[in-house]
Amino acid sequence: MAKLRSASAYRRIKRAFTRTSKVRSKSYIKGAPGKRIIRYDMGNLRKKFPFEISLISKRKQQIRDNAIEAARMASVRYLNLKVGMEHYHLKIKAVPHHILRENPLATGAGADRFQTGMSKSFGKAIGHAAQVNKGKKIITVSLDEKNIQHAKEACRKAKSKLGLPCSIEVKEKATGKIIK
């Protein structure tokens, strides 16, 4: 199997024909690979928490699904260790709908005889990415006031996995006031 390309190859947002449908004949892309994100909601889903910590994008960029999954795993592992599973609710807001494609070029002896180059290339589906605009929430963590510092650290750990500049915002849900 081919090696995973660098994330810098997929940073720019491109609008392409990425339609997938339940009806196979109506899909532009046939046979897209599965999304790697396991769960979008973690922790205590029933309790209403008073504070919300958000990881917000500072730039318009694409984030691959494996980077989002790595950020989710890092933040959930830290929160489970420090806070406990019943004392937070983490939600992934960036959903990878965009399908990434590549047109691998052949190399080696005789490659020029059977290759058409990039003319009318559509590419093979290799993965999914979430297209994130500036100011979009990527991850939100809801919890009590005593655990805010642990949630900030969990968001910082998730930010290091994403590969784009992000800010962390703390908000009180009842008043909507942003706390620094």
C-alpha positions as CSV (number, residue, x, y, z in Angstrom):
1,M,0.0,0.0,0.0
2,A,1.1,3.5,-0.8
3,K,2.5,5.8,1.9
4,L,0.3,8.6,3.2
5,R,1.2,11.9,1.6
6,S,2.2,15.0,3.6
7,A,-0.8,17.0,4.9
8,S,0.6,20.1,3.2
9,A,-0.5,18.6,-0.1
10,Y,-4.1,18.9,0.9
11,R,-4.2,22.2,2.9
12,R,-5.8,24.5,0.3
13,I,-9.6,24.3,-0.1
14,K,-10.6,23.1,-3.6
15,R,-14.2,22.9,-4.8
16,A,-14.3,19.8,-7.0
17,F,-16.9,17.3,-8.0
18,T,-17.1,15.3,-4.8
19,R,-20.7,14.1,-4.9
20,T,-21.4,10.7,-3.4
21,S,-24.9,9.3,-3.5
22,K,-26.7,6.2,-2.3
23,V,-27.5,5.5,-5.9
24,R,-24.1,4.5,-7.4
25,S,-24.9,5.8,-10.9
26,K,-25.5,9.3,-9.6
27,S,-22.1,9.5,-7.8
28,Y,-19.3,11.5,-9.3
29,I,-16.8,9.5,-7.3
30,K,-17.1,5.8,-7.2
31,G,-15.9,3.9,-4.2
32,A,-14.6,6.5,-1.7
33,P,-12.8,5.1,1.3
34,G,-14.5,5.1,4.7
35,K,-14.1,7.9,7.2
36,R,-11.6,7.3,10.0
37,I,-13.4,9.2,12.7
38,I,-14.8,6.7,15.2
39,R,-17.1,8.9,17.3
40,Y,-18.2,12.5,17.3
41,D,-19.7,12.7,20.8
42,M,-17.8,11.5,23.9
43,G,-18.1,11.7,27.7
44,N,-21.4,12.4,29.6
45,L,-24.0,13.1,26.9
46,R,-26.9,13.6,29.3
47,K,-25.7,16.2,31.8
48,K,-25.9,19.9,31.0
49,F,-22.6,21.6,31.8
50,P,-22.3,25.4,32.5
51,F,-19.1,26.1,30.6
52,E,-17.9,25.4,27.0
53,I,-14.3,25.5,25.8
54,S,-14.0,25.6,22.0
55,L,-11.1,25.1,19.6
56,I,-11.6,27.7,16.9
57,S,-9.8,27.9,13.5
58,K,-7.8,31.0,12.6
59,R,-7.5,30.2,9.0
60,K,-9.4,28.6,6.1
61,Q,-8.0,25.1,5.5
62,Q,-8.7,21.5,4.9
63,I,-8.1,19.0,7.7
64,R,-7.8,15.3,6.9
65,D,-10.0,12.8,8.8
66,N,-7.0,11.0,10.3
67,A,-5.7,14.3,11.8
68,I,-9.2,14.9,13.4
69,E,-9.2,11.4,14.8
70,A,-5.7,11.9,16.3
71,A,-6.8,15.2,17.9
72,R,-9.9,13.5,19.3
73,M,-7.9,10.6,20.7
74,A,-5.3,12.9,22.4
75,S,-7.9,15.1,24.0
76,V,-10.2,12.3,25.2
77,R,-7.3,10.4,26.7
78,Y,-6.2,13.5,28.6
79,L,-9.7,14.3,29.8
80,N,-10.4,10.7,30.9
81,L,-7.2,10.7,32.9
82,K,-7.5,14.1,34.6
83,V,-11.3,14.7,34.8
84,G,-13.1,11.4,34.4
85,M,-15.6,10.3,31.8
86,E,-18.7,11.5,33.7
87,H,-17.5,15.1,34.1
88,Y,-17.2,16.4,30.5
89,H,-18.9,16.2,27.1
90,L,-16.6,16.5,24.0
91,K,-18.1,17.1,20.5
92,I,-16.3,17.0,17.2
93,K,-17.8,19.8,15.0
94,A,-15.6,19.5,11.9
95,V,-17.1,16.7,9.7
96,P,-15.0,15.4,6.8
97,H,-17.3,15.4,3.8
98,H,-14.8,16.4,1.1
99,I,-13.2,13.6,-0.8
100,L,-9.5,13.9,-1.5
101,R,-8.1,12.5,-4.8
102,E,-4.7,12.0,-6.3
103,N,-3.4,11.1,-9.7
104,P,-0.2,9.1,-9.0
105,L,2.3,9.4,-11.8
106,A,4.3,6.4,-12.9
107,T,8.1,6.5,-12.6
108,G,10.8,4.2,-13.9
109,A,11.8,2.8,-17.2
110,G,9.1,2.9,-19.9
111,A,6.7,5.1,-17.8
112,D,6.2,7.6,-20.7
113,R,4.8,4.9,-23.0
114,F,1.6,4.1,-21.0
115,Q,1.0,7.3,-19.1
116,T,-1.2,10.2,-20.1
117,G,0.1,12.8,-17.6
118,M,-2.3,15.2,-16.0
119,S,-4.5,15.9,-19.0
120,K,-8.2,15.4,-18.0
121,S,-7.1,13.8,-14.8
122,F,-9.8,13.1,-12.1
123,G,-7.7,11.1,-9.7
124,K,-8.4,8.2,-7.4
125,A,-10.2,8.7,-4.1
126,I,-7.7,8.4,-1.2
127,G,-9.4,9.9,1.8
128,H,-11.7,12.5,3.3
129,A,-11.1,16.0,4.6
130,A,-13.1,18.6,6.6
131,Q,-13.2,22.0,5.0
132,V,-12.9,24.5,7.8
133,N,-13.4,28.3,7.4
134,K,-11.9,31.0,9.6
135,G,-13.7,31.2,12.9
136,K,-15.3,27.7,12.7
137,K,-15.4,25.6,15.9
138,I,-13.5,22.3,15.4
139,I,-13.9,20.8,18.9
140,T,-16.1,21.8,21.9
141,V,-15.7,20.6,25.4
142,S,-18.5,21.2,28.0
143,L,-17.8,20.9,31.7
144,D,-17.9,22.4,35.1
145,E,-15.9,25.4,36.2
146,K,-13.3,23.5,38.3
147,N,-12.1,21.5,35.3
148,I,-11.6,24.4,32.8
149,Q,-7.8,24.3,33.0
150,H,-7.8,20.6,32.1
151,A,-10.1,21.2,29.1
152,K,-7.8,24.0,27.9
153,E,-4.9,21.6,28.1
154,A,-6.9,18.9,26.2
155,C,-7.7,21.5,23.5
156,R,-4.0,22.5,23.3
157,K,-3.1,18.8,22.8
158,A,-5.7,18.5,20.0
159,K,-4.5,21.7,18.4
160,S,-1.0,20.2,18.0
161,K,-2.4,17.3,16.0
162,L,-4.4,19.4,13.5
163,G,-1.6,21.4,11.8
164,L,-3.4,24.7,11.6
165,P,-3.4,27.8,13.8
166,C,-6.2,27.7,16.3
167,S,-7.4,29.7,19.3
168,I,-9.1,28.4,22.5
169,E,-12.2,30.2,23.7
170,V,-13.9,29.7,27.1
171,K,-17.6,30.7,27.3
172,E,-20.2,30.5,30.0
173,K,-23.3,29.0,28.4
174,A,-26.0,30.7,30.6
175,T,-24.8,34.3,29.8
176,G,-22.9,33.7,26.6
177,K,-20.0,35.7,28.1
178,I,-16.5,34.9,26.8
179,I,-14.0,34.3,29.6
180,K,-10.3,34.6,29.0
